[in-house]
Structure formats: structure tokens, C-alpha cells
Amino acid sequence: MRIKPFHSPLRGIGLATVWHDHARCPIAQSIAPADQLPGKGLNLPRCPYCAMLDRWPTPPPPVEEGP
């Protein structure tokens, strides 16, 4: 699921400074909301994981356990 693009001076668990726009991206999730700056930053590339998640189908809903 797409979210508003953000970037951060902190990389979280990432190895490069990039901008993010996918809610399921583990790198985007590792950056605290207080450290997220709106927008794509100045000449930053898009996170490759966010791009990859755009190409993957939506995962199935979780299976509910019986009693």
C-alpha cells in the first residue's frame, strides 16, 4: 500500500539514504515517525524495496486460528 513519500537523515536498517512510499517496506518501518521528513528529498533515489513491493501482489489475509 502506498503512503505519502518521506525521507530521513536517519537510514533505519537501510544501507543508503533514499525516499520511501510503501507501507510494507521494512526499512521504512524501521524509521520512527518523528524522524520522517515529508517528500522525496533532494535528488534521493527511491527505496528499492518500496519499488519491489509495488511489483508484488498483495499478500493473502492472515489465516484465523480455530478455537
C-alpha positions as CSV (number, residue, x, y, z in Angstrom):
1,M,0.0,0.0,0.0
2,R,1.4,3.4,-1.0
3,I,1.9,6.1,1.6
4,K,3.0,9.7,1.2
5,P,6.7,9.8,0.3
6,F,9.1,10.6,3.0
7,H,12.9,10.6,3.6
8,S,15.0,10.8,6.7
9,P,18.5,11.8,7.7
10,L,18.5,8.5,9.5
11,R,18.6,5.3,7.5
12,G,16.9,3.0,9.9
13,I,18.1,-0.5,8.9
14,G,18.9,0.7,5.4
15,L,22.3,1.0,3.8
16,A,21.6,4.1,1.7
17,T,19.8,7.4,2.1
18,V,16.6,7.0,0.0
19,W,13.0,8.1,0.0
20,H,10.1,5.7,0.8
21,D,6.5,5.4,-0.2
22,H,5.3,1.8,0.7
23,A,3.7,0.9,4.0
24,R,5.1,-2.7,3.9
25,C,8.7,-1.7,3.4
26,P,10.7,-3.0,6.4
27,I,13.3,-0.2,6.0
28,A,10.6,2.5,6.0
29,Q,9.0,0.8,9.1
30,S,12.4,1.0,10.9
31,I,12.4,4.8,10.8
32,A,10.5,6.4,13.7
33,P,7.7,8.8,12.6
34,A,9.4,11.6,14.4
35,D,12.4,11.1,12.1
36,Q,10.4,11.1,8.8
37,L,10.6,14.2,6.7
38,P,7.8,14.8,4.0
39,G,8.8,14.5,0.4
40,K,11.4,12.8,-1.7
41,G,14.4,14.8,-0.6
42,L,16.9,16.5,-2.9
43,N,18.0,14.1,-5.6
44,L,17.5,11.0,-3.5
45,P,16.7,7.7,-5.2
46,R,13.5,5.7,-4.4
47,C,14.0,2.9,-2.0
48,P,14.5,-0.3,-4.0
49,Y,12.4,-2.3,-1.5
50,C,9.4,0.1,-1.9
51,A,9.8,-0.3,-5.7
52,M,9.9,-4.1,-5.4
53,L,6.8,-4.2,-3.2
54,D,4.9,-2.3,-5.9
55,R,5.6,-5.2,-8.3
56,W,4.5,-8.0,-5.8
57,P,0.9,-8.9,-5.4
58,T,-0.9,-8.1,-2.2
59,P,-0.3,-10.9,0.3
60,P,-3.3,-13.0,1.3
61,P,-5.1,-12.1,4.6
62,P,-3.8,-14.0,7.7
63,V,-5.4,-17.3,8.4
64,E,-7.6,-17.2,11.5
65,E,-6.8,-19.9,14.1
66,G,-9.7,-22.1,15.2
67,P,-10.7,-22.5,18.9
